[in-house]
Amino acid sequence: MSVQTNRPVKAGRAPLLHPLPIVLLKNDVVLVEYLMSHHPQWPEINTLQEKIKTASILDGINFPTGVARIHSNILLRDQVAKQNFSYRLNLPETGSTAFHSDSVFRPMGAALWGMQSGDELIWPTGKGNRYYFILSVVNPIESL
């Protein structure tokens, strides 16, 4: 899986080969790490651990809008099929043994966690690569 962006490229970085700087919400990281420690057999744990290691982790006050976090609604554009689809990034339900396709513990969910509006995602499939553009990310409203 490759990730691209139309954000400005910093000097010395190859835009197609180097992963993006990822921003994660501190509360989400705490939840995901807790679930990983209690369910080490769940899928995509290695991907999530690597993302957490390389991410900038911010608290809610400093967290930017337009960055995918748990419970975000993400609008994606399949650039080949010219179709839009919505993806809601969720945690697995309590006691679940099967994961819905929108879980952060599924490949697409793990890939989208921390991505921003305007980013591109190249998704390898058995029939070749799929190319997605993130049109928008809408985050949940926090209660005070």
C-alpha positions as CSV (number, residue, x, y, z in Angstrom):
1,M,0.0,0.0,0.0
2,S,1.3,3.4,-0.9
3,V,0.1,6.8,0.3
4,Q,0.5,10.0,-1.6
5,T,-0.5,13.6,-0.9
6,N,-0.9,16.8,-2.8
7,R,0.5,18.6,0.3
8,P,3.8,20.3,-0.3
9,V,6.7,17.9,-0.3
10,K,9.6,18.6,2.1
11,A,13.1,18.6,0.7
12,G,14.7,15.2,0.7
13,R,11.4,13.3,0.6
14,A,10.3,11.1,-2.2
15,P,6.5,11.7,-2.4
16,L,5.6,8.3,-3.8
17,L,7.9,6.1,-1.7
18,H,7.9,7.7,1.8
19,P,4.8,7.5,4.0
20,L,3.1,10.7,5.0
21,P,3.6,12.3,8.3
22,I,0.6,10.9,10.2
23,V,-1.3,12.8,13.0
24,L,-3.3,10.7,15.5
25,L,-5.6,11.8,18.4
26,K,-4.1,10.8,21.8
27,N,-7.5,9.4,23.0
28,D,-7.7,7.2,19.9
29,V,-4.2,5.9,20.4
30,V,-5.0,5.0,24.0
31,L,-8.1,3.0,23.0
32,V,-6.4,1.2,20.1
33,E,-3.3,0.3,22.2
34,Y,-5.7,-1.0,24.9
35,L,-7.5,-3.2,22.4
36,M,-4.3,-4.4,20.8
37,S,-2.9,-5.5,24.2
38,H,-6.1,-7.4,25.1
39,H,-6.6,-8.9,21.6
40,P,-3.1,-9.6,20.1
41,Q,-4.6,-12.0,17.5
42,W,-6.7,-9.3,15.8
43,P,-5.7,-8.3,12.3
44,E,-3.7,-5.2,11.3
45,I,-2.0,-4.9,14.7
46,N,1.4,-4.6,13.0
47,T,0.1,-1.8,10.7
48,L,-1.4,0.1,13.6
49,Q,1.7,-0.3,15.8
50,E,3.9,1.1,13.0
51,K,1.5,4.0,12.5
52,I,1.5,4.8,16.2
53,K,5.3,4.7,16.3
54,T,5.8,7.1,13.4
55,A,2.8,9.5,14.2
56,S,2.6,12.8,15.8
57,I,0.1,12.2,18.7
58,L,-1.9,15.3,19.6
59,D,-4.5,16.0,22.3
60,G,-8.0,17.1,21.3
61,I,-7.4,20.8,21.6
62,N,-4.4,20.7,19.2
63,F,-5.9,18.0,16.8
64,P,-6.5,19.5,13.3
65,T,-9.8,19.2,11.5
66,G,-9.9,17.1,8.4
67,V,-7.8,14.3,9.8
68,A,-9.3,10.8,10.1
69,R,-9.8,9.6,13.6
70,I,-12.0,7.0,15.3
71,H,-15.7,7.7,14.4
72,S,-14.7,10.0,11.5
73,N,-16.8,9.9,8.3
74,I,-14.5,9.8,5.3
75,L,-15.6,10.5,1.7
76,L,-13.4,8.7,-0.8
77,R,-13.3,9.0,-4.6
78,D,-12.3,6.0,-6.6
79,Q,-10.4,7.7,-9.3
80,V,-10.7,5.0,-11.9
81,A,-14.4,4.1,-11.4
82,K,-15.2,7.8,-10.9
83,Q,-17.4,6.9,-7.9
84,N,-17.6,8.3,-4.4
85,F,-18.1,6.2,-1.3
86,S,-18.4,6.9,2.4
87,Y,-16.4,5.1,5.0
88,R,-16.9,5.5,8.8
89,L,-13.8,4.6,10.8
90,N,-15.0,2.6,13.9
91,L,-13.7,0.3,16.6
92,P,-14.8,-3.3,16.8
93,E,-18.0,-3.8,18.8
94,T,-17.6,-5.3,22.3
95,G,-17.3,-9.1,22.2
96,S,-17.1,-9.2,18.4
97,T,-15.2,-12.0,16.7
98,A,-15.8,-10.8,13.2
99,F,-15.0,-7.2,12.1
100,H,-17.2,-5.0,10.1
101,S,-15.5,-3.6,7.0
102,D,-15.3,-0.1,8.6
103,S,-13.1,-1.2,11.6
104,V,-9.7,0.4,12.2
105,F,-8.5,-3.3,12.6
106,R,-9.3,-4.0,8.9
107,P,-6.8,-3.2,6.2
108,M,-8.7,-0.2,4.7
109,G,-9.5,1.2,8.2
110,A,-5.9,0.9,9.3
111,A,-4.7,2.6,6.1
112,L,-7.2,5.5,6.5
113,W,-6.5,6.2,10.2
114,G,-4.6,9.5,10.4
115,M,-5.0,10.4,6.8
116,Q,-6.2,13.9,5.8
117,S,-8.5,15.5,3.2
118,G,-6.6,15.8,0.0
119,D,-4.5,12.6,0.5
120,E,-4.4,9.9,-2.0
121,L,-4.3,6.2,-1.3
122,I,-3.0,3.5,-3.7
123,W,-4.6,0.2,-2.7
124,P,-3.1,-3.0,-4.2
125,T,-5.7,-5.7,-5.3
126,G,-5.5,-8.9,-7.2
127,K,-6.5,-7.1,-10.3
128,G,-4.1,-4.2,-10.0
129,N,-4.0,-1.0,-8.0
130,R,-7.0,1.0,-7.0
131,Y,-6.5,4.8,-6.6
132,Y,-8.5,6.7,-4.0
133,F,-8.6,10.4,-3.3
134,I,-9.8,11.6,0.1
135,L,-12.4,14.3,-0.6
136,S,-13.3,15.1,3.0
137,V,-13.0,13.9,6.6
138,V,-15.8,14.8,9.1
139,N,-14.9,14.3,12.7
140,P,-17.4,13.6,15.5
141,I,-18.3,16.5,17.8
142,E,-16.8,16.2,21.2
143,S,-19.0,16.7,24.2
144,L,-17.7,19.2,26.8
